[in-house]
Amino acid sequence: MYNSVIRADDEVLVTPHLYGLKGYKAPLMLLRRVHDDGIFDNMTSHFDRVWAGATPMPAP
């Protein structure tokens, strides 16, 4: 499926959208950067890789 990811400095809010549930029922996780190579770094690296491969949508 997909995640909503909101980053602010060394914190990330992640909402994994779960199959069959409305968005308001999805969990919200607060990730804080505590050390190198933890969940925070893995999530932000994932986002950066997806963003780097994205292409703009053509104008209508």
N, CA, C and O atoms as a Maestro MAE file, in Angstrom:
{
 s_m_m2io_version
 :::
 2.0.0
}

f_m_ct {
 s_m_title
 :::
 protein
 m_atom[240] {
  # First column is atom index #
  i_m_mmod_type
  r_m_x_coord
  r_m_y_coord
  r_m_z_coord
  i_m_residue_number
  s_m_chain_name
  s_m_pdb_residue_name
  s_m_pdb_atom_name
  i_m_atomic_number
  :::
  1 25 0.833 -1.158 0.000 1 A "MET " " N  " 7
  2 3 0.000 0.000 0.000 1 A "MET " " CA " 6
  3 2 0.896 1.246 0.000 1 A "MET " " C  " 6
  4 15 1.779 1.366 -0.849 1 A "MET " " O  " 8
  5 25 0.685 2.147 0.917 2 A "TYR " " N  " 7
  6 3 1.496 3.363 0.937 2 A "TYR " " CA " 6
  7 2 1.516 3.953 2.337 2 A "TYR " " C  " 6
  8 15 0.747 3.547 3.209 2 A "TYR " " O  " 8
  9 25 2.393 4.900 2.535 3 A "ASN " " N  " 7
  10 3 2.535 5.603 3.807 3 A "ASN " " CA " 6
  11 2 2.442 7.096 3.564 3 A "ASN " " C  " 6
  12 15 2.816 7.590 2.500 3 A "ASN " " O  " 8
  13 25 1.944 7.807 4.555 4 A "SER " " N  " 7
  14 3 2.111 9.256 4.584 4 A "SER " " CA " 6
  15 2 3.318 9.511 5.469 4 A "SER " " C  " 6
  16 15 3.404 8.983 6.578 4 A "SER " " O  " 8
  17 25 4.251 10.320 4.980 5 A "VAL " " N  " 7
  18 3 5.492 10.581 5.716 5 A "VAL " " CA " 6
  19 2 5.660 12.092 5.834 5 A "VAL " " C  " 6
  20 15 5.671 12.800 4.827 5 A "VAL " " O  " 8
  21 25 5.790 12.580 7.057 6 A "ILE " " N  " 7
  22 3 6.000 14.002 7.312 6 A "ILE " " CA " 6
  23 2 7.252 14.125 8.165 6 A "ILE " " C  " 6
  24 15 7.317 13.586 9.271 6 A "ILE " " O  " 8
  25 25 8.254 14.842 7.642 7 A "ARG " " N  " 7
  26 3 9.528 14.953 8.350 7 A "ARG " " CA " 6
  27 2 9.755 16.378 8.830 7 A "ARG " " C  " 6
  28 15 9.472 17.345 8.123 7 A "ARG " " O  " 8
  29 25 10.272 16.483 10.049 8 A "ALA " " N  " 7
  30 3 10.677 17.773 10.617 8 A "ALA " " CA " 6
  31 2 11.938 17.527 11.429 8 A "ALA " " C  " 6
  32 15 11.885 16.961 12.521 8 A "ALA " " O  " 8
  33 25 13.065 17.954 10.893 9 A "ASP " " N  " 7
  34 3 14.362 17.788 11.554 9 A "ASP " " CA " 6
  35 2 14.616 16.318 11.901 9 A "ASP " " C  " 6
  36 15 14.722 15.485 11.001 9 A "ASP " " O  " 8
  37 25 14.713 15.992 13.190 10 A "ASP " " N  " 7
  38 3 15.028 14.619 13.600 10 A "ASP " " CA " 6
  39 2 13.801 13.843 14.068 10 A "ASP " " C  " 6
  40 15 13.909 12.923 14.879 10 A "ASP " " O  " 8
  41 25 12.637 14.223 13.551 11 A "GLU " " N  " 7
  42 3 11.409 13.493 13.834 11 A "GLU " " CA " 6
  43 2 10.653 13.248 12.545 11 A "GLU " " C  " 6
  44 15 10.674 14.067 11.626 11 A "GLU " " O  " 8
  45 25 9.985 12.106 12.493 12 A "VAL " " N  " 7
  46 3 9.173 11.756 11.336 12 A "VAL " " CA " 6
  47 2 7.834 11.223 11.836 12 A "VAL " " C  " 6
  48 15 7.787 10.391 12.742 12 A "VAL " " O  " 8
  49 25 6.751 11.709 11.241 13 A "LEU " " N  " 7
  50 3 5.429 11.138 11.468 13 A "LEU " " CA " 6
  51 2 5.130 10.222 10.296 13 A "LEU " " C  " 6
  52 15 5.225 10.638 9.142 13 A "LEU " " O  " 8
  53 25 4.770 8.979 10.582 14 A "VAL " " N  " 7
  54 3 4.478 7.999 9.536 14 A "VAL " " CA " 6
  55 2 3.096 7.414 9.801 14 A "VAL " " C  " 6
  56 15 2.808 6.946 10.903 14 A "VAL " " O  " 8
  57 25 2.255 7.446 8.786 15 A "THR " " N  " 7
  58 3 0.952 6.799 8.866 15 A "THR " " CA " 6
  59 2 0.909 5.712 7.804 15 A "THR " " C  " 6
  60 15 0.737 6.009 6.622 15 A "THR " " O  " 8
  61 25 1.064 4.450 8.210 16 A "PRO " " N  " 7
  62 3 0.911 3.369 7.237 16 A "PRO " " CA " 6
  63 2 -0.577 3.134 6.988 16 A "PRO " " C  " 6
  64 15 -1.323 2.828 7.919 16 A "PRO " " O  " 8
  65 25 -1.002 3.274 5.759 17 A "HIS " " N  " 7
  66 3 -2.400 3.070 5.422 17 A "HIS " " CA " 6
  67 2 -2.648 1.573 5.296 17 A "HIS " " C  " 6
  68 15 -1.990 0.896 4.506 17 A "HIS " " O  " 8
  69 25 -3.573 1.069 6.054 18 A "LEU " " N  " 7
  70 3 -3.817 -0.361 6.159 18 A "LEU " " CA " 6
  71 2 -5.002 -0.766 5.291 18 A "LEU " " C  " 6
  72 15 -6.028 -0.087 5.256 18 A "LEU " " O  " 8
  73 25 -4.841 -1.868 4.602 19 A "TYR " " N  " 7
  74 3 -5.854 -2.362 3.670 19 A "TYR " " CA " 6
  75 2 -7.208 -2.526 4.359 19 A "TYR " " C  " 6
  76 15 -7.310 -3.138 5.422 19 A "TYR " " O  " 8
  77 25 -8.224 -1.975 3.744 20 A "GLY " " N  " 7
  78 3 -9.574 -2.145 4.235 20 A "GLY " " CA " 6
  79 2 -9.990 -1.182 5.333 20 A "GLY " " C  " 6
  80 15 -11.137 -1.221 5.779 20 A "GLY " " O  " 8
  81 25 -9.088 -0.320 5.779 21 A "LEU " " N  " 7
  82 3 -9.428 0.632 6.830 21 A "LEU " " CA " 6
  83 2 -9.476 2.046 6.264 21 A "LEU " " C  " 6
  84 15 -8.715 2.389 5.359 21 A "LEU " " O  " 8
  85 25 -10.359 2.847 6.796 22 A "LYS " " N  " 7
  86 3 -10.399 4.260 6.437 22 A "LYS " " CA " 6
  87 2 -9.165 4.945 7.018 22 A "LYS " " C  " 6
  88 15 -8.614 4.489 8.020 22 A "LYS " " O  " 8
  89 25 -8.736 6.025 6.401 23 A "GLY " " N  " 7
  90 3 -7.522 6.722 6.814 23 A "GLY " " CA " 6
  91 2 -7.494 7.132 8.272 23 A "GLY " " C  " 6
  92 15 -6.442 7.076 8.909 23 A "GLY " " O  " 8
  93 25 -8.633 7.543 8.812 24 A "TYR " " N  " 7
  94 3 -8.655 7.994 10.198 24 A "TYR " " CA " 6
  95 2 -8.429 6.869 11.194 24 A "TYR " " C  " 6
  96 15 -8.162 7.129 12.367 24 A "TYR " " O  " 8
  97 25 -8.534 5.611 10.742 25 A "LYS " " N  " 7
  98 3 -8.287 4.470 11.630 25 A "LYS " " CA " 6
  99 2 -6.840 3.977 11.552 25 A "LYS " " C  " 6
  100 15 -6.448 3.084 12.303 25 A "LYS " " O  " 8
  101 25 -6.053 4.549 10.655 26 A "ALA " " N  " 7
  102 3 -4.658 4.124 10.496 26 A "ALA " " CA " 6
  103 2 -3.829 4.624 11.675 26 A "ALA " " C  " 6
  104 15 -4.089 5.703 12.207 26 A "ALA " " O  " 8
  105 25 -2.835 3.843 12.081 27 A "PRO " " N  " 7
  106 3 -1.983 4.295 13.184 27 A "PRO " " CA " 6
  107 2 -1.080 5.447 12.745 27 A "PRO " " C  " 6
  108 15 -0.765 5.599 11.564 27 A "PRO " " O  " 8
  109 25 -0.681 6.237 13.711 28 A "LEU " " N  " 7
  110 3 0.286 7.309 13.488 28 A "LEU " " CA " 6
  111 2 1.494 7.004 14.361 28 A "LEU " " C  " 6
  112 15 1.376 6.861 15.578 28 A "LEU " " O  " 8
  113 25 2.654 6.906 13.726 29 A "MET " " N  " 7
  114 3 3.874 6.596 14.471 29 A "MET " " CA " 6
  115 2 4.796 7.798 14.446 29 A "MET " " C  " 6
  116 15 5.017 8.397 13.393 29 A "MET " " O  " 8
  117 25 5.331 8.150 15.594 30 A "LEU " " N  " 7
  118 3 6.329 9.201 15.711 30 A "LEU " " CA " 6
  119 2 7.687 8.529 15.836 30 A "LEU " " C  " 6
  120 15 7.939 7.794 16.791 30 A "LEU " " O  " 8
  121 25 8.559 8.783 14.870 31 A "LEU " " N  " 7
  122 3 9.912 8.228 14.893 31 A "LEU " " CA " 6
  123 2 10.892 9.347 15.195 31 A "LEU " " C  " 6
  124 15 10.840 10.411 14.577 31 A "LEU " " O  " 8
  125 25 11.775 9.108 16.133 32 A "ARG " " N  " 7
  126 3 12.819 10.080 16.467 32 A "ARG " " CA " 6
  127 2 14.172 9.463 16.150 32 A "ARG " " C  " 6
  128 15 14.388 8.267 16.345 32 A "ARG " " O  " 8
  129 25 15.081 10.304 15.656 33 A "ARG " " N  " 7
  130 3 16.428 9.834 15.349 33 A "ARG " " CA " 6
  131 2 17.215 9.762 16.644 33 A "ARG " " C  " 6
  132 15 17.493 10.779 17.279 33 A "ARG " " O  " 8
  133 25 17.570 8.538 17.026 34 A "VAL " " N  " 7
  134 3 18.302 8.306 18.267 34 A "VAL " " CA " 6
  135 2 19.750 7.918 17.971 34 A "VAL " " C  " 6
  136 15 20.666 8.327 18.683 34 A "VAL " " O  " 8
  137 25 19.950 7.125 16.911 35 A "HIS " " N  " 7
  138 3 21.293 6.698 16.527 35 A "HIS " " CA " 6
  139 2 21.316 6.402 15.027 35 A "HIS " " C  " 6
  140 15 20.266 6.305 14.392 35 A "HIS " " O  " 8
  141 25 22.496 6.262 14.477 36 A "ASP " " N  " 7
  142 3 22.656 5.967 13.053 36 A "ASP " " CA " 6
  143 2 22.089 4.589 12.725 36 A "ASP " " C  " 6
  144 15 22.161 3.662 13.531 36 A "ASP " " O  " 8
  145 25 21.528 4.475 11.535 37 A "ASP " " N  " 7
  146 3 21.045 3.213 10.970 37 A "ASP " " CA " 6
  147 2 19.858 2.608 11.700 37 A "ASP " " C  " 6
  148 15 19.642 1.397 11.638 37 A "ASP " " O  " 8
  149 25 19.092 3.433 12.388 38 A "GLY " " N  " 7
  150 3 17.884 2.950 13.049 38 A "GLY " " CA " 6
  151 2 16.677 3.084 12.141 38 A "GLY " " C  " 6
  152 15 16.810 3.328 10.942 38 A "GLY " " O  " 8
  153 25 15.512 2.923 12.716 39 A "ILE " " N  " 7
  154 3 14.272 3.002 11.950 39 A "ILE " " CA " 6
  155 2 14.119 4.370 11.294 39 A "ILE " " C  " 6
  156 15 13.667 4.465 10.153 39 A "ILE " " O  " 8
  157 25 14.494 5.434 12.013 40 A "PHE " " N  " 7
  158 3 14.391 6.779 11.450 40 A "PHE " " CA " 6
  159 2 15.200 6.889 10.157 40 A "PHE " " C  " 6
  160 15 14.679 7.343 9.139 40 A "PHE " " O  " 8
  161 25 16.459 6.479 10.193 41 A "ASP " " N  " 7
  162 3 17.310 6.566 8.997 41 A "ASP " " CA " 6
  163 2 16.784 5.672 7.873 41 A "ASP " " C  " 6
  164 15 16.848 6.052 6.704 41 A "ASP " " O  " 8
  165 25 16.272 4.500 8.210 42 A "ASN " " N  " 7
  166 3 15.719 3.617 7.181 42 A "ASN " " CA " 6
  167 2 14.501 4.251 6.516 42 A "ASN " " C  " 6
  168 15 14.357 4.183 5.295 42 A "ASN " " O  " 8
  169 25 13.626 4.865 7.308 43 A "MET " " N  " 7
  170 3 12.425 5.491 6.746 43 A "MET " " CA " 6
  171 2 12.787 6.692 5.880 43 A "MET " " C  " 6
  172 15 12.240 6.846 4.788 43 A "MET " " O  " 8
  173 25 13.698 7.547 6.343 44 A "THR " " N  " 7
  174 3 14.053 8.721 5.548 44 A "THR " " CA " 6
  175 2 14.842 8.334 4.299 44 A "THR " " C  " 6
  176 15 14.703 8.984 3.263 44 A "THR " " O  " 8
  177 25 15.662 7.293 4.374 45 A "SER " " N  " 7
  178 3 16.375 6.811 3.179 45 A "SER " " CA " 6
  179 2 15.391 6.280 2.150 45 A "SER " " C  " 6
  180 15 15.538 6.528 0.954 45 A "SER " " O  " 8
  181 25 14.394 5.555 2.618 46 A "HIS " " N  " 7
  182 3 13.353 5.032 1.726 46 A "HIS " " CA " 6
  183 2 12.654 6.189 1.009 46 A "HIS " " C  " 6
  184 15 12.485 6.159 -0.210 46 A "HIS " " O  " 8
  185 25 12.250 7.208 1.773 47 A "PHE " " N  " 7
  186 3 11.576 8.363 1.191 47 A "PHE " " CA " 6
  187 2 12.476 9.059 0.168 47 A "PHE " " C  " 6
  188 15 12.027 9.401 -0.926 47 A "PHE " " O  " 8
  189 25 13.751 9.267 0.526 48 A "ASP " " N  " 7
  190 3 14.684 9.943 -0.381 48 A "ASP " " CA " 6
  191 2 14.862 9.171 -1.685 48 A "ASP " " C  " 6
  192 15 14.946 9.781 -2.750 48 A "ASP " " O  " 8
  193 25 14.921 7.837 -1.623 49 A "ARG " " N  " 7
  194 3 15.063 7.021 -2.843 49 A "ARG " " CA " 6
  195 2 13.818 7.126 -3.721 49 A "ARG " " C  " 6
  196 15 13.924 7.241 -4.942 49 A "ARG " " O  " 8
  197 25 12.648 7.087 -3.105 50 A "VAL " " N  " 7
  198 3 11.410 7.217 -3.877 50 A "VAL " " CA " 6
  199 2 11.345 8.599 -4.522 50 A "VAL " " C  " 6
  200 15 11.015 8.716 -5.702 50 A "VAL " " O  " 8
  201 25 11.657 9.649 -3.756 51 A "TRP " " N  " 7
  202 3 11.606 11.018 -4.268 51 A "TRP " " CA " 6
  203 2 12.596 11.206 -5.422 51 A "TRP " " C  " 6
  204 15 12.281 11.870 -6.409 51 A "TRP " " O  " 8
  205 25 13.789 10.624 -5.298 52 A "ALA " " N  " 7
  206 3 14.805 10.772 -6.355 52 A "ALA " " CA " 6
  207 2 14.365 10.136 -7.665 52 A "ALA " " C  " 6
  208 15 14.772 10.585 -8.736 52 A "ALA " " O  " 8
  209 25 13.543 9.100 -7.595 53 A "GLY " " N  " 7
  210 3 13.087 8.428 -8.797 53 A "GLY " " CA " 6
  211 2 11.789 8.970 -9.369 53 A "GLY " " C  " 6
  212 15 11.325 8.518 -10.415 53 A "GLY " " O  " 8
  213 25 11.203 9.946 -8.677 54 A "ALA " " N  " 7
  214 3 9.924 10.500 -9.111 54 A "ALA " " CA " 6
  215 2 10.107 11.430 -10.313 54 A "ALA " " C  " 6
  216 15 11.159 12.048 -10.476 54 A "ALA " " O  " 8
  217 25 9.094 11.519 -11.133 55 A "THR " " N  " 7
  218 3 9.117 12.448 -12.252 55 A "THR " " CA " 6
  219 2 7.880 13.336 -12.164 55 A "THR " " C  " 6
  220 15 6.824 12.878 -11.728 55 A "THR " " O  " 8
  221 25 7.993 14.587 -12.566 56 A "PRO " " N  " 7
  222 3 6.840 15.482 -12.509 56 A "PRO " " CA " 6
  223 2 5.728 15.015 -13.453 56 A "PRO " " C  " 6
  224 15 5.990 14.454 -14.517 56 A "PRO " " O  " 8
  225 25 4.503 15.256 -13.045 57 A "MET " " N  " 7
  226 3 3.373 14.968 -13.920 57 A "MET " " CA " 6
  227 2 3.293 16.062 -14.977 57 A "MET " " C  " 6
  228 15 3.514 17.236 -14.678 57 A "MET " " O  " 8
  229 25 2.980 15.685 -16.196 58 A "PRO " " N  " 7
  230 3 2.859 16.705 -17.233 58 A "PRO " " CA " 6
  231 2 1.648 17.609 -16.960 58 A "PRO " " C  " 6
  232 15 0.642 17.175 -16.399 58 A "PRO " " O  " 8
  233 25 1.774 18.853 -17.366 59 A "ALA " " N  " 7
  234 3 0.675 19.812 -17.197 59 A "ALA " " CA " 6
  235 2 -0.491 19.380 -18.069 59 A "ALA " " C  " 6
  236 15 -0.284 18.859 -19.165 59 A "ALA " " O  " 8
  237 25 -1.721 19.591 -17.593 60 A "PRO " " N  " 7
  238 3 -2.908 19.195 -18.407 60 A "PRO " " CA " 6
  239 2 -3.072 20.008 -19.659 60 A "PRO " " C  " 6
  240 15 -4.012 19.784 -20.422 60 A "PRO " " O  " 8
  :::
 }
 m_bond[239] {
  # First column is bond index #
  i_m_from
  i_m_to
  i_m_order
  :::
  1 1 2 1
  2 2 3 1
  3 3 4 2
  4 3 5 1
  5 5 6 1
  6 6 7 1
  7 7 8 2
  8 7 9 1
  9 9 10 1
  10 10 11 1
  11 11 12 2
  12 11 13 1
  13 13 14 1
  14 14 15 1
  15 15 16 2
  16 15 17 1
  17 17 18 1
  18 18 19 1
  19 19 20 2
  20 19 21 1
  21 21 22 1
  22 22 23 1
  23 23 24 2
  24 23 25 1
  25 25 26 1
  26 26 27 1
  27 27 28 2
  28 27 29 1
  29 29 30 1
  30 30 31 1
  31 31 32 2
  32 31 33 1
  33 33 34 1
  34 34 35 1
  35 35 36 2
  36 35 37 1
  37 37 38 1
  38 38 39 1
  39 39 40 2
  40 39 41 1
  41 41 42 1
  42 42 43 1
  43 43 44 2
  44 43 45 1
  45 45 46 1
  46 46 47 1
  47 47 48 2
  48 47 49 1
  49 49 50 1
  50 50 51 1
  51 51 52 2
  52 51 53 1
  53 53 54 1
  54 54 55 1
  55 55 56 2
  56 55 57 1
  57 57 58 1
  58 58 59 1
  59 59 60 2
  60 59 61 1
  61 61 62 1
  62 62 63 1
  63 63 64 2
  64 63 65 1
  65 65 66 1
  66 66 67 1
  67 67 68 2
  68 67 69 1
  69 69 70 1
  70 70 71 1
  71 71 72 2
  72 71 73 1
  73 73 74 1
  74 74 75 1
  75 75 76 2
  76 75 77 1
  77 77 78 1
  78 78 79 1
  79 79 80 2
  80 79 81 1
  81 81 82 1
  82 82 83 1
  83 83 84 2
  84 83 85 1
  85 85 86 1
  86 86 87 1
  87 87 88 2
  88 87 89 1
  89 89 90 1
  90 90 91 1
  91 91 92 2
  92 91 93 1
  93 93 94 1
  94 94 95 1
  95 95 96 2
  96 95 97 1
  97 97 98 1
  98 98 99 1
  99 99 100 2
  100 99 101 1
  101 101 102 1
  102 102 103 1
  103 103 104 2
  104 103 105 1
  105 105 106 1
  106 106 107 1
  107 107 108 2
  108 107 109 1
  109 109 110 1
  110 110 111 1
  111 111 112 2
  112 111 113 1
  113 113 114 1
  114 114 115 1
  115 115 116 2
  116 115 117 1
  117 117 118 1
  118 118 119 1
  119 119 120 2
  120 119 121 1
  121 121 122 1
  122 122 123 1
  123 123 124 2
  124 123 125 1
  125 125 126 1
  126 126 127 1
  127 127 128 2
  128 127 129 1
  129 129 130 1
  130 130 131 1
  131 131 132 2
  132 131 133 1
  133 133 134 1
  134 134 135 1
  135 135 136 2
  136 135 137 1
  137 137 138 1
  138 138 139 1
  139 139 140 2
  140 139 141 1
  141 141 142 1
  142 142 143 1
  143 143 144 2
  144 143 145 1
  145 145 146 1
  146 146 147 1
  147 147 148 2
  148 147 149 1
  149 149 150 1
  150 150 151 1
  151 151 152 2
  152 151 153 1
  153 153 154 1
  154 154 155 1
  155 155 156 2
  156 155 157 1
  157 157 158 1
  158 158 159 1
  159 159 160 2
  160 159 161 1
  161 161 162 1
  162 162 163 1
  163 163 164 2
  164 163 165 1
  165 165 166 1
  166 166 167 1
  167 167 168 2
  168 167 169 1
  169 169 170 1
  170 170 171 1
  171 171 172 2
  172 171 173 1
  173 173 174 1
  174 174 175 1
  175 175 176 2
  176 175 177 1
  177 177 178 1
  178 178 179 1
  179 179 180 2
  180 179 181 1
  181 181 182 1
  182 182 183 1
  183 183 184 2
  184 183 185 1
  185 185 186 1
  186 186 187 1
  187 187 188 2
  188 187 189 1
  189 189 190 1
  190 190 191 1
  191 191 192 2
  192 191 193 1
  193 193 194 1
  194 194 195 1
  195 195 196 2
  196 195 197 1
  197 197 198 1
  198 198 199 1
  199 199 200 2
  200 199 201 1
  201 201 202 1
  202 202 203 1
  203 203 204 2
  204 203 205 1
  205 205 206 1
  206 206 207 1
  207 207 208 2
  208 207 209 1
  209 209 210 1
  210 210 211 1
  211 211 212 2
  212 211 213 1
  213 213 214 1
  214 214 215 1
  215 215 216 2
  216 215 217 1
  217 217 218 1
  218 218 219 1
  219 219 220 2
  220 219 221 1
  221 221 222 1
  222 222 223 1
  223 223 224 2
  224 223 225 1
  225 225 226 1
  226 226 227 1
  227 227 228 2
  228 227 229 1
  229 229 230 1
  230 230 231 1
  231 231 232 2
  232 231 233 1
  233 233 234 1
  234 234 235 1
  235 235 236 2
  236 235 237 1
  237 237 238 1
  238 238 239 1
  239 239 240 2
  :::
 }
}
